C-alpha cells in the first residue's frame, strides 16, 4: 500500500502530489501511484473545503493499494 498526499485547492483542483509512504525501496510504486492519481483527477474537480463560509485549500492523504502478481 502506497500513501499519497496532495492538496485540494480552493477552486477544486488537485496539486502538490507527494508520496508519504512507499514500501518499494526504489520508489517505483510511489511513482506509479502518483501517475495513476494524476490521470484520475486531471479532468475532475473536487468540492473544496470550507472554513467560515469561504473555500480553502485542504491537504488530503489517500491510500493506493497494489496487487502484484
KETOR-406588 format. One record per residue (C-alpha): x, y, z; residue in three letters. Coordinates in pm, 1 decimal. Layout:
<recs>
<rec px="X" py="Y" pz="Z" residu="Ala"/>
...
</recs>
This chain:
<recs>
<rec px="0.0" py="0.0" pz="0.0" residu="Unk"/>
<rec px="131.4" py="341.8" pz="-100.1" residu="Unk"/>
<rec px="9.0" py="660.2" pz="64.8" residu="Unk"/>
<rec px="-4.8" py="973.0" pz="-149.6" residu="Unk"/>
<rec px="-85.2" py="1315.2" pz="-9.2" residu="Unk"/>
<rec px="-198.5" py="1609.8" pz="-217.7" residu="Unk"/>
<rec px="-369.2" py="1945.0" pz="-184.8" residu="Unk"/>
<rec px="-721.9" py="2023.0" pz="-299.3" residu="Unk"/>
<rec px="-723.9" py="2393.0" pz="-383.3" residu="Unk"/>
<rec px="-997.9" py="2644.3" pz="-307.6" residu="Unk"/>
<rec px="-1106.3" py="2603.8" pz="-673.3" residu="Unk"/>
<rec px="-1127.4" py="2221.4" pz="-652.5" residu="Unk"/>
<rec px="-806.3" py="2141.4" pz="-841.1" residu="Unk"/>
<rec px="-562.7" py="1877.4" pz="-715.3" residu="Unk"/>
<rec px="-198.1" py="1986.5" pz="-682.8" residu="Unk"/>
<rec px="127.1" py="1904.5" pz="-497.1" residu="Unk"/>
<rec px="130.2" py="1524.7" pz="-505.0" residu="Unk"/>
<rec px="371.9" py="1371.3" pz="-255.5" residu="Unk"/>
<rec px="435.8" py="1007.3" pz="-166.2" residu="Unk"/>
<rec px="423.3" py="983.2" pz="211.7" residu="Unk"/>
<rec px="476.8" py="605.5" pz="242.4" residu="Unk"/>
<rec px="613.1" py="366.4" pz="-19.0" residu="Unk"/>
<rec px="707.4" py="3.8" pz="62.5" residu="Unk"/>
<rec px="921.7" py="-16.5" pz="-253.2" residu="Unk"/>
<rec px="1284.0" py="79.0" pz="-177.1" residu="Unk"/>
<rec px="1327.1" py="201.0" pz="-537.3" residu="Unk"/>
<rec px="1018.5" py="424.8" pz="-517.0" residu="Unk"/>
<rec px="859.1" py="278.5" pz="-829.2" residu="Unk"/>
<rec px="524.8" py="200.8" pz="-662.9" residu="Unk"/>
<rec px="504.0" py="559.7" pz="-540.5" residu="Unk"/>
<rec px="570.9" py="691.1" pz="-890.1" residu="Unk"/>
<rec px="302.7" py="460.7" pz="-1033.6" residu="Unk"/>
<rec px="52.9" py="572.1" pz="-767.1" residu="Unk"/>
<rec px="112.3" py="942.3" pz="-839.1" residu="Unk"/>
<rec px="78.1" py="880.8" pz="-1215.1" residu="Unk"/>
<rec px="-249.1" py="692.1" pz="-1162.3" residu="Unk"/>
<rec px="-396.9" py="961.3" pz="-936.9" residu="Unk"/>
<rec px="-283.0" py="1238.6" pz="-1171.3" residu="Unk"/>
<rec px="-464.7" py="1074.4" pz="-1461.7" residu="Unk"/>
<rec px="-770.2" py="1003.6" pz="-1247.6" residu="Unk"/>
<rec px="-803.3" py="1363.2" pz="-1125.8" residu="Unk"/>
<rec px="-681.8" py="1559.5" pz="-1431.7" residu="Unk"/>
<rec px="-1028.2" py="1640.0" pz="-1570.5" residu="Unk"/>
<rec px="-1224.9" py="1621.0" pz="-1246.5" residu="Unk"/>
<rec px="-1278.9" py="1888.4" pz="-983.3" residu="Unk"/>
<rec px="-1322.9" py="1818.4" pz="-614.5" residu="Unk"/>
<rec px="-1558.0" py="2008.3" pz="-387.1" residu="Unk"/>
<rec px="-1323.1" py="2241.7" pz="-199.6" residu="Unk"/>
<rec px="-1309.6" py="2257.0" pz="178.3" residu="Unk"/>
<rec px="-1474.0" py="2547.8" pz="355.0" residu="Unk"/>
<rec px="-1391.5" py="2749.3" pz="662.2" residu="Unk"/>
<rec px="-1616.8" py="3031.0" pz="781.9" residu="Unk"/>
<rec px="-1811.2" py="3009.4" pz="454.8" residu="Unk"/>
<rec px="-1502.5" py="3058.2" pz="236.0" residu="Unk"/>
<rec px="-1335.6" py="2797.8" pz="14.4" residu="Unk"/>
<rec px="-990.6" py="2696.1" pz="141.1" residu="Unk"/>
<rec px="-705.9" py="2465.7" pz="39.2" residu="Unk"/>
<rec px="-712.6" py="2125.9" pz="211.5" residu="Unk"/>
<rec px="-434.4" py="1867.3" pz="240.5" residu="Unk"/>
<rec px="-557.5" py="1512.0" pz="180.2" residu="Unk"/>
<rec px="-393.6" py="1169.5" pz="203.3" residu="Unk"/>
<rec px="-511.6" py="869.1" pz="3.8" residu="Unk"/>
<rec px="-401.6" py="506.2" pz="20.1" residu="Unk"/>
<rec px="-335.0" py="332.8" pz="-312.6" residu="Unk"/>
<rec px="-338.5" py="-45.9" pz="-298.1" residu="Unk"/>
<rec px="-141.0" py="-250.4" pz="-549.4" residu="Unk"/>
<rec px="-195.6" py="-616.8" pz="-622.6" residu="Unk"/>
<rec px="130.4" py="-762.9" pz="-750.5" residu="Unk"/>
<rec px="138.5" py="-1096.0" pz="-931.9" residu="Unk"/>
</recs>
